[in-house]
Amino acid sequence: MESIVEAIKLILGKVPEALVSAVMVNGSLITLTYLLIWKVFKKRLYNWRIQLNEKANAEQIKFELKNAVLIFLVGAFSSSTIFYLNLLGYNKIYMNIADHGLLWGIICFFLIWVIDDAWFYWIHRLLHHRSIYRYVHAVHHRSIDVTPFSSMSFHVVEGFLLSAWIFPVSFFIPLYMPALGVFQFWGLFNNIKGHLGYELYPANFNRSWLRFFTASTHHNMHHSKFKGNYGLHFRFWDKICGTEFRDYKTTFDRVQARKQKRLLAQ
């Protein structure tokens, strides 16, 4: 019992540091994006909006910020737990590139990318099950016209589940810490992009090799139409499982047409 209490004390002792780091980095980037896109350049980027009828109001932002604080706490506790387990040698997260070589360090990033994408898709599908949805995932779907703050507006259970893959994976597969760090920044960018409310990608995006990635329109449609477009980073699982909205490409092109019309008028 004493060892358990000591472990909890050590984990909780790391939480404030992890929480401050999350708020400073994630919170600052999310807020800056919101201020630039939704406030400073709002009129100039009007035709870049995916949903032209703006529904996000002060009440929604307040709700999202409240949830974000809880999610930051969950993330801080999870990362502190991972750090503690690493100190005890229970997981295979490492810092020295020489331990497994440069090639594995690079492969590690892409492996994490694929695992995270697959994990998100199937957990996301699970959270939409009617016996679970109203208790957990409904919190995130309160945001129909998404804002950058929607990217952190989840039920605490969902916040934990979406990143929980790190626990079993790190027990069995060596994970290079800097690769995890770089991926966290990519994940933050991708999450903000998906909840931006504006389509910043170019018109030929879905006709290039980049079409395998999700554009902002892809996840935005999930919030406005509910059942479909469950993917996070890639469109693969949605294509394989037949869950991508059939009008995704036409919706993307419709936004691009509006953007082009605006540019020609300037």
C-alpha positions in Angstrom: 0.0 0.0 0.0 2.8 2.4 0.9 4.4 1.9 -2.5 1.1 2.7 -4.3 0.7 5.9 -2.2 4.3 6.9 -3.0 3.8 6.2 -6.7 0.6 8.4 -6.7 2.5 11.2 -4.9 5.3 11.1 -7.5 2.9 11.1 -10.4 0.8 13.9 -9.0 4.0 15.8 -8.3 4.7 15.9 -12.0 1.2 17.0 -13.0 1.6 20.8 -12.4 4.7 21.0 -14.6 3.0 19.0 -17.4 -0.2 21.0 -17.0 1.7 24.4 -17.3 3.6 23.0 -20.4 0.3 22.0 -22.1 -1.4 25.3 -21.4 1.6 27.3 -22.5 2.2 25.4 -25.8 -1.2 23.9 -26.8 -3.3 26.6 -25.2 -1.3 29.4 -26.7 -1.3 28.0 -30.2 -5.0 27.3 -30.1 -5.8 30.7 -28.8 -3.5 32.4 -31.4 -5.1 30.5 -34.2 -8.6 31.5 -33.0 -7.7 35.2 -32.8 -6.1 35.3 -36.2 -8.6 33.2 -38.2 -11.8 33.9 -36.3 -11.2 37.6 -35.4 -8.4 39.4 -37.2 -8.9 38.0 -40.7 -12.6 37.0 -40.2 -14.0 39.3 -43.0 -11.2 38.6 -45.4 -11.5 34.8 -45.0 -15.3 34.7 -45.0 -15.5 32.7 -48.2 -13.0 30.2 -46.8 -15.5 29.2 -44.1 -16.8 25.7 -44.5 -20.1 26.4 -42.8 -21.2 29.9 -44.0 -23.8 30.2 -41.3 -21.8 30.9 -38.2 -23.3 29.3 -35.1 -20.4 29.4 -32.7 -21.2 32.0 -30.0 -19.7 33.1 -26.6 -21.6 30.3 -24.8 -20.1 27.6 -27.0 -16.6 29.1 -26.5 -17.1 29.2 -22.8 -18.2 25.5 -22.8 -15.2 24.5 -24.9 -12.7 26.3 -22.7 -14.1 24.6 -19.6 -13.7 21.2 -21.2 -10.2 22.1 -22.4 -9.0 22.7 -18.8 -10.2 19.3 -17.8 -8.6 17.7 -20.9 -5.3 19.4 -20.1 -5.5 17.9 -16.6 -6.1 14.5 -18.1 -3.2 14.8 -20.5 -0.9 16.1 -17.7 -1.8 13.1 -15.5 -1.3 10.6 -18.4 2.1 12.0 -19.4 3.2 12.1 -15.8 2.2 8.4 -15.4 4.1 7.5 -18.6 7.1 9.4 -17.2 6.9 7.5 -13.9 6.5 4.1 -15.6 9.6 5.0 -17.7 11.6 5.7 -14.6 10.8 2.3 -13.3 11.7 0.7 -16.6 8.2 -0.6 -17.3 7.9 0.9 -20.8 10.4 1.1 -23.7 10.4 4.9 -24.3 14.1 5.9 -24.7 16.1 9.1 -25.3 19.5 7.8 -26.7 19.4 7.5 -30.5 22.2 5.0 -30.3 20.1 2.5 -28.4 18.2 1.5 -31.6 19.9 3.5 -34.3 18.9 6.5 -36.5 16.8 4.4 -38.9 14.5 3.1 -36.2 14.2 6.6 -34.7 12.8 7.8 -38.1 10.6 4.7 -38.6 9.3 5.3 -35.1 7.7 8.6 -36.0 5.8 7.0 -38.9 4.8 4.0 -36.9 3.3 6.2 -34.2 1.5 8.1 -36.9 -0.1 4.9 -38.3 -1.0 3.6 -34.8 -2.5 6.8 -33.7 -4.7 7.1 -36.8 -6.0 3.5 -36.5 -6.6 3.8 -32.8 -8.5 7.1 -33.3 -10.7 5.7 -36.0 -11.9 2.7 -34.1 -12.2 4.4 -30.7 -14.2 7.2 -32.6 -16.5 4.6 -34.1 -17.0 3.0 -30.7 -17.8 6.3 -29.1 -20.6 6.8 -31.7 -22.3 3.6 -30.5 -25.7 4.5 -29.2 -25.1 2.9 -25.8 -22.0 5.1 -25.2 -22.5 8.2 -27.3 -24.8 10.3 -25.1 -22.6 9.7 -22.0 -19.3 10.6 -23.5 -18.9 11.7 -27.1 -22.0 13.9 -27.1 -19.8 16.5 -25.3 -17.6 17.0 -28.3 -20.6 17.1 -30.7 -22.1 20.0 -28.8 -19.8 22.0 -31.2 -21.4 21.8 -34.6 -19.8 24.9 -36.0 -16.3 24.0 -34.8 -13.7 26.5 -33.6 -10.0 25.9 -32.7 -11.2 25.5 -29.0 -13.4 22.6 -30.1 -10.1 20.7 -30.6 -9.8 20.3 -26.8 -13.5 20.1 -26.0 -14.0 16.5 -24.9 -15.5 14.4 -22.1 -12.6 13.4 -19.8 -13.2 9.8 -20.6 -12.8 10.5 -24.3 -9.7 12.6 -23.7 -8.0 9.7 -22.0 -9.2 7.0 -24.5 -8.0 8.8 -27.6 -4.4 8.9 -26.4 -4.4 5.7 -24.3 -2.7 3.6 -27.1 0.6 4.9 -25.7 0.4 2.7 -22.7 0.1 -0.8 -24.3 2.3 0.2 -27.3 5.2 1.6 -25.2 5.3 -1.6 -23.1 6.2 -3.7 -26.2 7.7 -1.4 -28.8 10.7 0.9 -28.3 9.6 4.5 -28.9 12.1 7.2 -29.4 11.2 10.2 -27.2 12.0 13.0 -29.7 9.9 11.2 -32.3 7.0 11.2 -29.8 7.7 14.9 -29.2 7.6 15.8 -32.9 4.5 13.8 -33.4 2.8 15.7 -30.5 3.3 18.9 -32.4 2.0 17.3 -35.6 -1.0 16.0 -33.7 -1.7 19.5 -32.3 -1.5 21.0 -35.8 -3.8 18.3 -37.2 -6.3 18.7 -34.4 -6.5 22.5 -34.8 -6.8 22.1 -38.6 -9.7 19.7 -38.2 -11.5 22.1 -36.0 -10.5 25.3 -37.7 -13.9 26.0 -39.4 -12.0 27.3 -42.4 -10.5 25.4 -45.4 -6.9 26.7 -45.9 -5.7 23.9 -48.1 -5.4 24.7 -51.9 -8.0 23.8 -54.5 -5.9 20.9 -56.0 -5.4 19.2 -52.6 -7.8 16.3 -53.2 -6.3 15.8 -56.7 -2.7 15.5 -55.6 -0.9 12.8 -53.7 -1.9 14.7 -50.6 -5.5 13.5 -51.1 -4.8 10.6 -48.7 -4.7 13.1 -45.8 -7.8 14.7 -44.3 -8.5 18.3 -45.0 -10.3 20.6 -42.6 -13.5 20.1 -44.5 -13.3 16.3 -43.9 -13.7 16.5 -40.1 -15.9 19.6 -40.3 -18.5 17.5 -42.1 -18.4 15.0 -39.3 -19.6 17.6 -36.9 -22.3 18.9 -39.2 -23.5 15.6 -40.6 -22.6 13.3 -37.6 -22.2 9.8 -38.9 -19.2 9.5 -41.3 -15.7 10.9 -41.9 -14.4 9.4 -38.6 -10.7 9.5 -39.7 -8.0 11.6 -38.1 -4.9 11.9 -40.1 -5.7 9.8 -43.2 -8.7 8.9 -45.2 -7.7 5.2 -45.5 -10.0 3.7 -42.8 -13.0 5.7 -44.0 -12.4 4.5 -47.5 -11.9 0.9 -46.5 -14.9 0.8 -44.2 -17.2 2.9 -46.5 -17.7 5.6 -43.9 -16.5 8.6 -45.9 -19.3 11.0 -46.9 -20.0 10.7 -50.6 -20.2 14.4 -51.0 -16.9 15.1 -49.3 -15.0 16.0 -52.4 -17.9 18.1 -53.8 -18.2 20.0 -50.5 -14.5 20.6 -50.5 -14.6 21.9 -54.1 -17.6 24.1 -53.3 -15.6 25.9 -50.6 -12.7 26.2 -53.0 -15.0 27.8 -55.7 -16.0 30.4 -53.1 -12.4 31.1 -52.2 -11.5 31.5 -55.9 -14.4 33.9 -56.4 -13.2 36.0 -53.5 -9.6 36.1 -54.8 -10.8 37.1 -58.3 -12.9 39.9 -56.8 -9.9 41.4 -54.9 
